[in-house]
């Protein structure tokens, strides 16, 4: 049973790696080719973040550097609302 679990966990990691790196490579190619690279690169990193810690950290850094982040629900400071 332990051998089967080992094989399945490594198979999942391999499948996620192949799909994630393929999407990431397509996104990198779309920098010079026509296409939405700005969508495919974070998508590829997001897929890789399912199994790899380095990709999670990279994705978090990307999220932290977004200049126009939305505020989480419940954290409203009242800006943009009409005052009675």
DAMO-V499795 format. One record per residue. N is the residue number from 0. RES is the residue in one letter. PHI is phi in degrees with one decimal (none if undefined). OMEGA is omega in whole degrees, 0 to 359 (NA if undefined). Layout:
[[N:RES:PHI:OMEGA] [N:RES:PHI:OMEGA]]
//
This chain:
[[0:X:none:179] [1:X:-65.7:179] [2:X:-66.6:179] [3:X:-63.2:177] [4:X:-62.1:179] [5:X:-62.4:181] [6:X:-65.5:181] [7:X:-66.6:180] [8:X:-67.5:178] [9:X:-71.2:177] [10:X:-65.2:178] [11:X:-62.8:180] [12:X:-61.5:179] [13:X:-65.8:180] [14:X:-64.3:178] [15:X:-62.6:180] [16:X:-64.5:181] [17:X:-65.1:180] [18:X:-66.3:181] [19:X:-62.8:179] [20:X:-67.9:177] [21:X:-65.1:179] [22:X:-64.5:178] [23:X:-64.0:178] [24:X:-64.1:176] [25:X:-61.3:178] [26:X:-63.2:178] [27:X:-65.7:177] [28:X:-64.4:180] [29:X:-73.0:174] [30:X:-64.9:180] [31:X:-101.0:177] [32:X:-99.2:179] [33:X:-69.2:179] [34:X:156.5:183] [35:X:-84.8:180] [36:X:-61.1:183] [37:X:-67.0:177] [38:X:-94.5:188] [39:X:-73.4:181] [40:X:-65.8:176] [41:X:-64.1:178] [42:X:-64.5:178] [43:X:-63.3:178] [44:X:-66.9:177] [45:X:-64.1:177] [46:X:-65.9:179] [47:X:-65.3:181] [48:X:-68.2:176] [49:X:-62.2:186] [50:X:-118.5:188] [51:X:-118.3:182] [52:X:-66.6:181] [53:X:-61.0:179] [54:X:-72.1:176] [55:X:-62.3:180] [56:X:-64.7:178] [57:X:-63.8:178] [58:X:-64.4:178] [59:X:-65.6:176] [60:X:-62.4:178] [61:X:-63.9:179] [62:X:-64.8:181] [63:X:-68.1:183] [64:X:-95.7:177] [65:X:-71.4:185] [66:X:-73.6:184] [67:X:-123.1:180] [68:X:-76.3:172] [69:X:-84.3:177] [70:X:-81.2:178] [71:X:-63.7:179] [72:X:-58.7:180] [73:X:90.8:181] [74:X:-109.7:184] [75:X:-78.4:179] [76:X:-101.5:176] [77:X:88.6:180] [78:X:-68.1:177] [79:X:80.8:179] [80:X:-101.4:178] [81:X:-74.5:177] [82:X:-95.5:182] [83:X:-72.3:NA]]
//
